[in-house]
Amino acid sequence: MAQQHHGDSASHDASHGSLKSYVIGFLLSIVLTIIPVAAVMNHMLEGKPLLILILAMAILQFAVQLVFFMHLKEGENARWNIMALILGMIILLTIVAGSIWIMTYNQVAH
């Protein structure tokens, strides 16, 4: 029975990342946070370029979190997890784009 429990914990540990992957993810997260903060604090960019930089860093930060901390590409259901994420993103983008479109073109003139 002890061997079976040991085998279960080994398979449980295999589903988690290594210390190396967590450190890499943490360092990438810090760098991806510092870049837009430095751009804003030092007035390196303004207007649309600044907004594009912030959005790009946010998207990269999202990807780092998914890969290094949420183990999106690991496990036996990795393909289904990615497909579910893509479906969720499509639904989210549809709702956001539709809301912006309605707010923009459905204004009442006074």
Biopython code that builds the backbone (N, CA, C, O; Angstrom):
import numpy as np
from Bio.PDB.StructureBuilder import StructureBuilder

atoms = [
    (1, "MET", "N", (0.825, -1.193, 0.000)),
    (1, "MET", "CA", (0.000, 0.000, 0.000)),
    (1, "MET", "C", (0.872, 1.262, 0.000)),
    (1, "MET", "O", (0.525, 2.272, -0.612)),
    (2, "ALA", "N", (2.019, 1.180, 0.703)),
    (2, "ALA", "CA", (2.905, 2.336, 0.741)),
    (2, "ALA", "C", (3.480, 2.633, -0.642)),
    (2, "ALA", "O", (3.680, 3.793, -1.003)),
    (3, "GLN", "N", (3.745, 1.572, -1.415)),
    (3, "GLN", "CA", (4.273, 1.788, -2.753)),
    (3, "GLN", "C", (3.243, 2.451, -3.648)),
    (3, "GLN", "O", (3.586, 3.316, -4.455)),
    (4, "GLN", "N", (1.995, 2.059, -3.515)),
    (4, "GLN", "CA", (0.946, 2.669, -4.334)),
    (4, "GLN", "C", (0.813, 4.151, -3.996)),
    (4, "GLN", "O", (0.647, 4.975, -4.896)),
    (5, "HIS", "N", (0.884, 4.499, -2.718)),
    (5, "HIS", "CA", (0.796, 5.900, -2.317)),
    (5, "HIS", "C", (1.988, 6.677, -2.872)),
    (5, "HIS", "O", (1.844, 7.813, -3.323)),
    (6, "HIS", "N", (3.182, 6.044, -2.833)),
    (6, "HIS", "CA", (4.375, 6.698, -3.372)),
    (6, "HIS", "C", (4.220, 6.949, -4.872)),
    (6, "HIS", "O", (4.600, 8.012, -5.364)),
    (7, "GLY", "N", (3.668, 5.986, -5.596)),
    (7, "GLY", "CA", (3.433, 6.151, -7.029)),
    (7, "GLY", "C", (2.435, 7.263, -7.299)),
    (7, "GLY", "O", (2.586, 8.007, -8.268)),
    (8, "ASP", "N", (1.414, 7.387, -6.455)),
    (8, "ASP", "CA", (0.427, 8.454, -6.623)),
    (8, "ASP", "C", (1.063, 9.818, -6.423)),
    (8, "ASP", "O", (0.775, 10.754, -7.169)),
    (9, "SER", "N", (1.927, 9.939, -5.419)),
    (9, "SER", "CA", (2.548, 11.243, -5.188)),
    (9, "SER", "C", (3.528, 11.582, -6.296)),
    (9, "SER", "O", (3.693, 12.753, -6.638)),
    (10, "ALA", "N", (4.182, 10.571, -6.864)),
    (10, "ALA", "CA", (5.105, 10.830, -7.969)),
    (10, "ALA", "C", (4.345, 11.338, -9.181)),
    (10, "ALA", "O", (4.801, 12.264, -9.853)),
    (11, "SER", "N", (3.185, 10.744, -9.472)),
    (11, "SER", "CA", (2.401, 11.233, -10.608)),
    (11, "SER", "C", (1.797, 12.591, -10.294)),
    (11, "SER", "O", (1.609, 13.405, -11.198)),
    (12, "HIS", "N", (1.494, 12.847, -9.040)),
    (12, "HIS", "CA", (0.963, 14.157, -8.649)),
    (12, "HIS", "C", (2.037, 15.230, -8.791)),
    (12, "HIS", "O", (1.760, 16.337, -9.253)),
    (13, "ASP", "N", (3.281, 14.892, -8.386)),
    (13, "ASP", "CA", (4.375, 15.851, -8.519)),
    (13, "ASP", "C", (4.711, 16.122, -9.977)),
    (13, "ASP", "O", (5.159, 17.218, -10.313)),
    (14, "ALA", "N", (4.502, 15.141, -10.846)),
    (14, "ALA", "CA", (4.823, 15.313, -12.262)),
    (14, "ALA", "C", (3.927, 16.342, -12.928)),
    (14, "ALA", "O", (4.304, 16.923, -13.946)),
    (15, "SER", "N", (2.746, 16.578, -12.368)),
    (15, "SER", "CA", (1.825, 17.538, -12.978)),
    (15, "SER", "C", (2.173, 18.976, -12.613)),
    (15, "SER", "O", (1.606, 19.914, -13.173)),
    (16, "HIS", "N", (3.094, 19.152, -11.685)),
    (16, "HIS", "CA", (3.518, 20.491, -11.279)),
    (16, "HIS", "C", (4.843, 20.828, -11.935)),
    (16, "HIS", "O", (5.603, 19.942, -12.326)),
    (17, "GLY", "N", (5.107, 22.115, -12.050)),
    (17, "GLY", "CA", (6.341, 22.554, -12.675)),
    (17, "GLY", "C", (7.524, 22.410, -11.753)),
    (17, "GLY", "O", (7.374, 22.197, -10.550)),
    (18, "SER", "N", (8.696, 22.527, -12.325)),
    (18, "SER", "CA", (9.919, 22.456, -11.544)),
    (18, "SER", "C", (10.230, 23.838, -10.961)),
    (18, "SER", "O", (9.637, 24.846, -11.347)),
    (19, "LEU", "N", (11.158, 23.849, -10.042)),
    (19, "LEU", "CA", (11.577, 25.118, -9.452)),
    (19, "LEU", "C", (12.158, 26.028, -10.531)),
    (19, "LEU", "O", (11.943, 27.240, -10.508)),
    (20, "LYS", "N", (12.895, 25.441, -11.480)),
    (20, "LYS", "CA", (13.479, 26.212, -12.570)),
    (20, "LYS", "C", (12.397, 26.912, -13.395)),
    (20, "LYS", "O", (12.537, 28.089, -13.726)),
    (21, "SER", "N", (11.311, 26.188, -13.730)),
    (21, "SER", "CA", (10.259, 26.807, -14.542)),
    (21, "SER", "C", (9.533, 27.903, -13.765)),
    (21, "SER", "O", (9.141, 28.919, -14.340)),
    (22, "TYR", "N", (9.353, 27.700, -12.454)),
    (22, "TYR", "CA", (8.713, 28.746, -11.642)),
    (22, "TYR", "C", (9.589, 29.991, -11.552)),
    (22, "TYR", "O", (9.079, 31.110, -11.619)),
    (23, "VAL", "N", (10.892, 29.812, -11.402)),
    (23, "VAL", "CA", (11.807, 30.960, -11.320)),
    (23, "VAL", "C", (11.831, 31.706, -12.654)),
    (23, "VAL", "O", (11.805, 32.937, -12.677)),
    (24, "ILE", "N", (11.881, 30.966, -13.762)),
    (24, "ILE", "CA", (11.858, 31.605, -15.080)),
    (24, "ILE", "C", (10.559, 32.381, -15.268)),
    (24, "ILE", "O", (10.585, 33.525, -15.721)),
    (25, "GLY", "N", (9.430, 31.777, -14.927)),
    (25, "GLY", "CA", (8.141, 32.461, -15.040)),
    (25, "GLY", "C", (8.077, 33.702, -14.169)),
    (25, "GLY", "O", (7.556, 34.736, -14.587)),
    (26, "PHE", "N", (8.610, 33.599, -12.947)),
    (26, "PHE", "CA", (8.606, 34.741, -12.032)),
    (26, "PHE", "C", (9.460, 35.885, -12.580)),
    (26, "PHE", "O", (9.047, 37.044, -12.552)),
    (27, "LEU", "N", (10.653, 35.553, -13.078)),
    (27, "LEU", "CA", (11.531, 36.588, -13.626)),
    (27, "LEU", "C", (10.924, 37.233, -14.870)),
    (27, "LEU", "O", (11.006, 38.449, -15.039)),
    (28, "LEU", "N", (10.314, 36.425, -15.742)),
    (28, "LEU", "CA", (9.650, 36.993, -16.915)),
    (28, "LEU", "C", (8.500, 37.911, -16.508)),
    (28, "LEU", "O", (8.291, 38.961, -17.115)),
    (29, "SER", "N", (7.759, 37.511, -15.479)),
    (29, "SER", "CA", (6.655, 38.342, -14.999)),
    (29, "SER", "C", (7.167, 39.683, -14.480)),
    (29, "SER", "O", (6.567, 40.726, -14.740)),
    (30, "ILE", "N", (8.272, 39.650, -13.750)),
    (30, "ILE", "CA", (8.847, 40.895, -13.224)),
    (30, "ILE", "C", (9.292, 41.798, -14.378)),
    (30, "ILE", "O", (8.998, 42.994, -14.379)),
    (31, "VAL", "N", (9.999, 41.230, -15.358)),
    (31, "VAL", "CA", (10.486, 42.020, -16.489)),
    (31, "VAL", "C", (9.306, 42.603, -17.272)),
    (31, "VAL", "O", (9.332, 43.771, -17.659)),
    (32, "LEU", "N", (8.274, 41.786, -17.502)),
    (32, "LEU", "CA", (7.115, 42.256, -18.263)),
    (32, "LEU", "C", (6.284, 43.279, -17.489)),
    (32, "LEU", "O", (5.463, 43.979, -18.081)),
    (33, "THR", "N", (6.483, 43.372, -16.201)),
    (33, "THR", "CA", (5.834, 44.410, -15.405)),
    (33, "THR", "C", (6.676, 45.684, -15.384)),
    (33, "THR", "O", (6.137, 46.788, -15.463)),
    (34, "ILE", "N", (7.983, 45.534, -15.280)),
    (34, "ILE", "CA", (8.886, 46.687, -15.182)),
    (34, "ILE", "C", (8.908, 47.487, -16.484)),
    (34, "ILE", "O", (8.991, 48.714, -16.443)),
    (35, "ILE", "N", (8.835, 46.821, -17.631)),
    (35, "ILE", "CA", (8.932, 47.528, -18.921)),
    (35, "ILE", "C", (7.861, 48.613, -19.055)),
    (35, "ILE", "O", (8.222, 49.762, -19.308)),
    (36, "PRO", "N", (6.567, 48.317, -18.900)),
    (36, "PRO", "CA", (5.586, 49.402, -19.043)),
    (36, "PRO", "C", (5.656, 50.433, -17.907)),
    (36, "PRO", "O", (5.381, 51.614, -18.117)),
    (37, "VAL", "N", (6.023, 49.977, -16.706)),
    (37, "VAL", "CA", (6.144, 50.932, -15.598)),
    (37, "VAL", "C", (7.264, 51.925, -15.903)),
    (37, "VAL", "O", (7.093, 53.128, -15.701)),
    (38, "ALA", "N", (8.398, 51.440, -16.384)),
    (38, "ALA", "CA", (9.511, 52.325, -16.728)),
    (38, "ALA", "C", (9.133, 53.265, -17.868)),
    (38, "ALA", "O", (9.508, 54.437, -17.854)),
    (39, "ALA", "N", (8.392, 52.760, -18.855)),
    (39, "ALA", "CA", (7.979, 53.607, -19.978)),
    (39, "ALA", "C", (7.064, 54.730, -19.520)),
    (39, "ALA", "O", (7.153, 55.851, -20.020)),
    (40, "VAL", "N", (6.185, 54.432, -18.571)),
    (40, "VAL", "CA", (5.267, 55.464, -18.073)),
    (40, "VAL", "C", (5.985, 56.447, -17.156)),
    (40, "VAL", "O", (5.824, 57.660, -17.296)),
    (41, "MET", "N", (6.769, 55.933, -16.225)),
    (41, "MET", "CA", (7.429, 56.796, -15.241)),
    (41, "MET", "C", (8.477, 57.714, -15.868)),
    (41, "MET", "O", (8.681, 58.831, -15.393)),
    (42, "ASN", "N", (9.138, 57.258, -16.927)),
    (42, "ASN", "CA", (10.182, 58.059, -17.570)),
    (42, "ASN", "C", (9.691, 58.801, -18.805)),
    (42, "ASN", "O", (10.485, 59.411, -19.522)),
    (43, "HIS", "N", (8.399, 58.753, -19.053)),
    (43, "HIS", "CA", (7.777, 59.433, -20.202)),
    (43, "HIS", "C", (8.474, 59.077, -21.515)),
    (43, "HIS", "O", (8.721, 59.945, -22.353)),
    (44, "MET", "N", (8.787, 57.791, -21.682)),
    (44, "MET", "CA", (9.459, 57.331, -22.902)),
    (44, "MET", "C", (8.517, 57.344, -24.101)),
    (44, "MET", "O", (8.932, 57.636, -25.222)),
    (45, "LEU", "N", (7.258, 57.027, -23.858)),
    (45, "LEU", "CA", (6.259, 56.993, -24.918)),
    (45, "LEU", "C", (5.021, 57.740, -24.450)),
    (45, "LEU", "O", (4.795, 57.911, -23.252)),
    (46, "GLU", "N", (4.227, 58.179, -25.410)),
    (46, "GLU", "CA", (2.962, 58.846, -25.079)),
    (46, "GLU", "C", (1.892, 58.395, -26.055)),
    (46, "GLU", "O", (2.198, 57.955, -27.164)),
    (47, "GLY", "N", (0.661, 58.504, -25.650)),
    (47, "GLY", "CA", (-0.467, 58.233, -26.534)),
    (47, "GLY", "C", (-0.583, 56.786, -26.952)),
    (47, "GLY", "O", (-0.421, 55.872, -26.143)),
    (48, "LYS", "N", (-0.869, 56.590, -28.243)),
    (48, "LYS", "CA", (-1.107, 55.244, -28.767)),
    (48, "LYS", "C", (0.092, 54.311, -28.642)),
    (48, "LYS", "O", (-0.097, 53.147, -28.289)),
    (49, "PRO", "N", (1.321, 54.765, -28.916)),
    (49, "PRO", "CA", (2.451, 53.834, -28.739)),
    (49, "PRO", "C", (2.558, 53.308, -27.299)),
    (49, "PRO", "O", (2.867, 52.135, -27.086)),
    (50, "LEU", "N", (2.304, 54.171, -26.324)),
    (50, "LEU", "CA", (2.346, 53.742, -24.929)),
    (50, "LEU", "C", (1.252, 52.725, -24.651)),
    (50, "LEU", "O", (1.489, 51.718, -23.984)),
    (51, "LEU", "N", (0.068, 52.982, -25.154)),
    (51, "LEU", "CA", (-1.047, 52.058, -24.968)),
    (51, "LEU", "C", (-0.747, 50.708, -25.620)),
    (51, "LEU", "O", (-1.041, 49.661, -25.042)),
    (52, "ILE", "N", (-0.170, 50.726, -26.805)),
    (52, "ILE", "CA", (0.186, 49.484, -27.497)),
    (52, "ILE", "C", (1.237, 48.713, -26.706)),
    (52, "ILE", "O", (1.150, 47.490, -26.592)),
    (53, "LEU", "N", (2.231, 49.413, -26.157)),
    (53, "LEU", "CA", (3.254, 48.764, -25.344)),
    (53, "LEU", "C", (2.636, 48.112, -24.109)),
    (53, "LEU", "O", (2.946, 46.964, -23.790)),
    (54, "ILE", "N", (1.774, 48.832, -23.425)),
    (54, "ILE", "CA", (1.138, 48.299, -22.219)),
    (54, "ILE", "C", (0.282, 47.082, -22.551)),
    (54, "ILE", "O", (0.328, 46.080, -21.837)),
    (55, "LEU", "N", (-0.498, 47.160, -23.629)),
    (55, "LEU", "CA", (-1.329, 46.020, -24.022)),
    (55, "LEU", "C", (-0.475, 44.826, -24.445)),
    (55, "LEU", "O", (-0.805, 43.689, -24.111)),
    (56, "ALA", "N", (0.604, 45.062, -25.165)),
    (56, "ALA", "CA", (1.487, 43.965, -25.583)),
    (56, "ALA", "C", (2.114, 43.280, -24.368)),
    (56, "ALA", "O", (2.184, 42.052, -24.314)),
    (57, "MET", "N", (2.567, 44.064, -23.403)),
    (57, "MET", "CA", (3.155, 43.486, -22.201)),
    (57, "MET", "C", (2.108, 42.711, -21.393)),
    (57, "MET", "O", (2.416, 41.679, -20.797)),
    (58, "ALA", "N", (0.878, 43.213, -21.378)),
    (58, "ALA", "CA", (-0.196, 42.507, -20.670)),
    (58, "ALA", "C", (-0.498, 41.166, -21.326)),
    (58, "ALA", "O", (-0.713, 40.170, -20.634)),
    (59, "ILE", "N", (-0.516, 41.134, -22.645)),
    (59, "ILE", "CA", (-0.772, 39.875, -23.359)),
    (59, "ILE", "C", (0.363, 38.886, -23.116)),
    (59, "ILE", "O", (0.120, 37.702, -22.883)),
    (60, "LEU", "N", (1.600, 39.369, -23.171)),
    (60, "LEU", "CA", (2.739, 38.492, -22.886)),
    (60, "LEU", "C", (2.718, 38.000, -21.442)),
    (60, "LEU", "O", (3.043, 36.843, -21.172)),
    (61, "GLN", "N", (2.338, 38.874, -20.522)),
    (61, "GLN", "CA", (2.219, 38.492, -19.111)),
    (61, "GLN", "C", (1.169, 37.391, -18.941)),
    (61, "GLN", "O", (1.368, 36.444, -18.180)),
    (62, "PHE", "N", (0.050, 37.527, -19.660)),
    (62, "PHE", "CA", (-1.014, 36.526, -19.635)),
    (62, "PHE", "C", (-0.485, 35.180, -20.131)),
    (62, "PHE", "O", (-0.760, 34.141, -19.532)),
    (63, "ALA", "N", (0.273, 35.205, -21.225)),
    (63, "ALA", "CA", (0.836, 33.971, -21.775)),
    (63, "ALA", "C", (1.828, 33.338, -20.801)),
    (63, "ALA", "O", (1.831, 32.118, -20.632)),
    (64, "VAL", "N", (2.664, 34.144, -20.165)),
    (64, "VAL", "CA", (3.625, 33.621, -19.195)),
    (64, "VAL", "C", (2.896, 32.960, -18.030)),
    (64, "VAL", "O", (3.285, 31.878, -17.590)),
    (65, "GLN", "N", (1.851, 33.597, -17.531)),
    (65, "GLN", "CA", (1.085, 33.023, -16.424)),
    (65, "GLN", "C", (0.470, 31.685, -16.819)),
    (65, "GLN", "O", (0.501, 30.728, -16.045)),
    (66, "LEU", "N", (-0.090, 31.623, -18.027)),
    (66, "LEU", "CA", (-0.705, 30.371, -18.487)),
    (66, "LEU", "C", (0.306, 29.246, -18.644)),
    (66, "LEU", "O", (0.038, 28.114, -18.242)),
    (67, "VAL", "N", (1.448, 29.540, -19.215)),
    (67, "VAL", "CA", (2.423, 28.494, -19.516)),
    (67, "VAL", "C", (3.209, 28.079, -18.275)),
    (67, "VAL", "O", (3.345, 26.887, -18.000)),
    (68, "PHE", "N", (3.726, 29.048, -17.524)),
    (68, "PHE", "CA", (4.637, 28.713, -16.431)),
    (68, "PHE", "C", (3.939, 28.405, -15.111)),
    (68, "PHE", "O", (4.470, 27.628, -14.318)),
    (69, "PHE", "N", (2.771, 28.984, -14.845)),
    (69, "PHE", "CA", (2.140, 28.787, -13.548)),
    (69, "PHE", "C", (0.864, 27.956, -13.612)),
    (69, "PHE", "O", (0.554, 27.233, -12.665)),
    (70, "MET", "N", (0.129, 28.046, -14.702)),
    (70, "MET", "CA", (-1.106, 27.278, -14.816)),
    (70, "MET", "C", (-0.905, 26.008, -15.645)),
    (70, "MET", "O", (-1.844, 25.230, -15.810)),
    (71, "HIS", "N", (0.299, 25.787, -16.167)),
    (71, "HIS", "CA", (0.670, 24.563, -16.884)),
    (71, "HIS", "C", (-0.334, 24.234, -17.984)),
    (71, "HIS", "O", (-0.812, 23.103, -18.080)),
    (72, "LEU", "N", (-0.645, 25.211, -18.799)),
    (72, "LEU", "CA", (-1.653, 25.044, -19.844)),
    (72, "LEU", "C", (-1.296, 23.937, -20.823)),
    (72, "LEU", "O", (-2.182, 23.209, -21.270)),
    (73, "LYS", "N", (-0.030, 23.793, -21.164)),
    (73, "LYS", "CA", (0.372, 22.840, -22.194)),
    (73, "LYS", "C", (0.773, 21.486, -21.611)),
    (73, "LYS", "O", (1.272, 20.633, -22.345)),
    (74, "GLU", "N", (0.569, 21.268, -20.319)),
    (74, "GLU", "CA", (0.954, 20.005, -19.700)),
    (74, "GLU", "C", (-0.277, 19.175, -19.381)),
    (74, "GLU", "O", (-1.382, 19.709, -19.289)),
    (75, "GLY", "N", (-0.096, 17.901, -19.218)),
    (75, "GLY", "CA", (-1.179, 17.016, -18.831)),
    (75, "GLY", "C", (-1.806, 16.329, -20.025)),
    (75, "GLY", "O", (-1.499, 16.627, -21.180)),
    (76, "GLU", "N", (-2.693, 15.402, -19.713)),
    (76, "GLU", "CA", (-3.313, 14.605, -20.773)),
    (76, "GLU", "C", (-4.397, 15.360, -21.514)),
    (76, "GLU", "O", (-4.743, 14.975, -22.631)),
    (77, "ASN", "N", (-4.945, 16.413, -20.944)),
    (77, "ASN", "CA", (-6.012, 17.189, -21.582)),
    (77, "ASN", "C", (-5.521, 18.545, -22.075)),
    (77, "ASN", "O", (-6.300, 19.496, -22.144)),
    (78, "ALA", "N", (-4.251, 18.642, -22.414)),
    (78, "ALA", "CA", (-3.676, 19.935, -22.818)),
    (78, "ALA", "C", (-4.384, 20.492, -24.043)),
    (78, "ALA", "O", (-4.654, 21.691, -24.105)),
    (79, "ARG", "N", (-4.688, 19.644, -25.015)),
    (79, "ARG", "CA", (-5.352, 20.114, -26.236)),
    (79, "ARG", "C", (-6.733, 20.682, -25.915)),
    (79, "ARG", "O", (-7.120, 21.726, -26.440)),
    (80, "TRP", "N", (-7.474, 19.987, -25.045)),
    (80, "TRP", "CA", (-8.811, 20.469, -24.685)),
    (80, "TRP", "C", (-8.727, 21.762, -23.875)),
    (80, "TRP", "O", (-9.575, 22.642, -24.020)),
    (81, "ASN", "N", (-7.714, 21.878, -23.030)),
    (81, "ASN", "CA", (-7.540, 23.108, -22.255)),
    (81, "ASN", "C", (-7.287, 24.298, -23.169)),
    (81, "ASN", "O", (-7.847, 25.375, -22.963)),
    (82, "ILE", "N", (-6.447, 24.105, -24.177)),
    (82, "ILE", "CA", (-6.146, 25.188, -25.115)),
    (82, "ILE", "C", (-7.382, 25.546, -25.928)),
    (82, "ILE", "O", (-7.649, 26.724, -26.169)),
    (83, "MET", "N", (-8.136, 24.538, -26.351)),
    (83, "MET", "CA", (-9.352, 24.809, -27.120)),
    (83, "MET", "C", (-10.388, 25.555, -26.273)),
    (83, "MET", "O", (-11.057, 26.462, -26.769)),
    (84, "ALA", "N", (-10.520, 25.181, -25.009)),
    (84, "ALA", "CA", (-11.443, 25.874, -24.111)),
    (84, "ALA", "C", (-10.998, 27.319, -23.891)),
    (84, "ALA", "O", (-11.832, 28.223, -23.839)),
    (85, "LEU", "N", (-9.698, 27.541, -23.762)),
    (85, "LEU", "CA", (-9.166, 28.893, -23.604)),
    (85, "LEU", "C", (-9.459, 29.733, -24.845)),
    (85, "LEU", "O", (-9.869, 30.888, -24.728)),
    (86, "ILE", "N", (-9.251, 29.164, -26.032)),
    (86, "ILE", "CA", (-9.517, 29.892, -27.275)),
    (86, "ILE", "C", (-10.995, 30.242, -27.386)),
    (86, "ILE", "O", (-11.338, 31.361, -27.769)),
    (87, "LEU", "N", (-11.869, 29.302, -27.057)),
    (87, "LEU", "CA", (-13.311, 29.583, -27.088)),
    (87, "LEU", "C", (-13.659, 30.703, -26.111)),
    (87, "LEU", "O", (-14.424, 31.605, -26.449)),
    (88, "GLY", "N", (-13.108, 30.649, -24.918)),
    (88, "GLY", "CA", (-13.357, 31.705, -23.943)),
    (88, "GLY", "C", (-12.872, 33.060, -24.422)),
    (88, "GLY", "O", (-13.538, 34.074, -24.211)),
    (89, "MET", "N", (-11.714, 33.081, -25.065)),
    (89, "MET", "CA", (-11.182, 34.344, -25.594)),
    (89, "MET", "C", (-12.061, 34.888, -26.722)),
    (89, "MET", "O", (-12.274, 36.097, -26.813)),
    (90, "ILE", "N", (-12.571, 34.001, -27.579)),
    (90, "ILE", "CA", (-13.465, 34.436, -28.656)),
    (90, "ILE", "C", (-14.739, 35.034, -28.077)),
    (90, "ILE", "O", (-15.208, 36.074, -28.540)),
    (91, "ILE", "N", (-15.293, 34.386, -27.078)),
    (91, "ILE", "CA", (-16.507, 34.912, -26.441)),
    (91, "ILE", "C", (-16.218, 36.254, -25.782)),
    (91, "ILE", "O", (-17.002, 37.193, -25.920)),
    (92, "LEU", "N", (-15.098, 36.354, -25.066)),
    (92, "LEU", "CA", (-14.728, 37.608, -24.407)),
    (92, "LEU", "C", (-14.534, 38.732, -25.418)),
    (92, "LEU", "O", (-15.046, 39.835, -25.223)),
    (93, "LEU", "N", (-13.803, 38.464, -26.492)),
    (93, "LEU", "CA", (-13.569, 39.491, -27.511)),
    (93, "LEU", "C", (-14.864, 39.904, -28.202)),
    (93, "LEU", "O", (-15.047, 41.077, -28.528)),
    (94, "THR", "N", (-15.763, 38.949, -28.426)),
    (94, "THR", "CA", (-17.055, 39.270, -29.039)),
    (94, "THR", "C", (-17.864, 40.196, -28.133)),
    (94, "THR", "O", (-18.459, 41.163, -28.609)),
    (95, "ILE", "N", (-17.887, 39.910, -26.849)),
    (95, "ILE", "CA", (-18.641, 40.749, -25.911)),
    (95, "ILE", "C", (-18.025, 42.142, -25.812)),
    (95, "ILE", "O", (-18.745, 43.139, -25.841)),
    (96, "VAL", "N", (-16.707, 42.218, -25.696)),
    (96, "VAL", "CA", (-16.051, 43.522, -25.576)),
    (96, "VAL", "C", (-16.208, 44.334, -26.856)),
    (96, "VAL", "O", (-16.559, 45.512, -26.801)),
    (97, "ALA", "N", (-15.949, 43.713, -28.016)),
    (97, "ALA", "CA", (-16.073, 44.431, -29.284)),
    (97, "ALA", "C", (-17.520, 44.856, -29.533)),
    (97, "ALA", "O", (-17.772, 45.968, -29.996)),
    (98, "GLY", "N", (-18.456, 43.981, -29.229)),
    (98, "GLY", "CA", (-19.869, 44.330, -29.395)),
    (98, "GLY", "C", (-20.286, 45.472, -28.482)),
    (98, "GLY", "O", (-21.042, 46.351, -28.898)),
    (99, "SER", "N", (-19.807, 45.470, -27.252)),
    (99, "SER", "CA", (-20.134, 46.554, -26.316)),
    (99, "SER", "C", (-19.556, 47.879, -26.791)),
    (99, "SER", "O", (-20.228, 48.909, -26.739)),
    (100, "ILE", "N", (-18.308, 47.853, -27.253)),
    (100, "ILE", "CA", (-17.691, 49.084, -27.763)),
    (100, "ILE", "C", (-18.435, 49.579, -28.992)),
    (100, "ILE", "O", (-18.675, 50.778, -29.133)),
    (101, "TRP", "N", (-18.800, 48.669, -29.878)),
    (101, "TRP", "CA", (-19.525, 49.036, -31.093)),
    (101, "TRP", "C", (-20.876, 49.670, -30.750)),
    (101, "TRP", "O", (-21.249, 50.690, -31.330)),
    (102, "ILE", "N", (-21.603, 49.072, -29.817)),
    (102, "ILE", "CA", (-22.904, 49.617, -29.418)),
    (102, "ILE", "C", (-22.736, 50.979, -28.761)),
    (102, "ILE", "O", (-23.500, 51.899, -29.053)),
    (103, "MET", "N", (-21.755, 51.126, -27.884)),
    (103, "MET", "CA", (-21.559, 52.416, -27.213)),
    (103, "MET", "C", (-21.120, 53.499, -28.190)),
    (103, "MET", "O", (-21.468, 54.668, -28.018)),
    (104, "THR", "N", (-20.364, 53.123, -29.206)),
    (104, "THR", "CA", (-19.870, 54.105, -30.167)),
    (104, "THR", "C", (-20.957, 54.573, -31.126)),
    (104, "THR", "O", (-21.096, 55.772, -31.367)),
    (105, "TYR", "N", (-21.729, 53.639, -31.675)),
    (105, "TYR", "CA", (-22.662, 53.974, -32.745)),
    (105, "TYR", "C", (-24.108, 54.107, -32.296)),
    (105, "TYR", "O", (-24.992, 54.304, -33.129)),
    (106, "ASN", "N", (-24.363, 54.006, -31.025)),
    (106, "ASN", "CA", (-25.737, 54.123, -30.539)),
    (106, "ASN", "C", (-25.881, 55.311, -29.603)),
    (106, "ASN", "O", (-26.687, 55.282, -28.674)),
    (107, "GLN", "N", (-25.106, 56.345, -29.846)),
    (107, "GLN", "CA", (-25.193, 57.544, -29.031)),
    (107, "GLN", "C", (-26.370, 58.385, -29.463)),
    (107, "GLN", "O", (-26.646, 58.516, -30.655)),
    (108, "VAL", "N", (-27.056, 58.950, -28.506)),
    (108, "VAL", "CA", (-28.202, 59.820, -28.801)),
    (108, "VAL", "C", (-27.703, 61.242, -28.946)),
    (108, "VAL", "O", (-27.045, 61.775, -28.052)),
    (109, "ALA", "N", (-28.016, 61.851, -30.069)),
    (109, "ALA", "CA", (-27.612, 63.241, -30.306)),
    (109, "ALA", "C", (-28.557, 64.177, -29.566)),
    (109, "ALA", "O", (-29.772, 63.981, -29.581)),
    (110, "HIS", "N", (-28.004, 65.182, -28.925)),
    (110, "HIS", "CA", (-28.827, 66.171, -28.179)),
    (110, "HIS", "C", (-28.937, 67.447, -28.949)),
    (110, "HIS", "O", (-29.582, 68.391, -28.492)),
]
sb = StructureBuilder()
sb.init_structure("model")
sb.init_model(0)
sb.init_chain("A")
sb.init_seg("    ")
for serial, (resi, resn, name, xyz) in enumerate(atoms, 1):
    if name == "N":
        sb.init_residue(resn, " ", resi, " ")
    sb.init_atom(name, np.array(xyz, "f"), 0.0, 1.0, " ", f" {name:<3s}", serial, name[0])
structure = sb.get_structure()
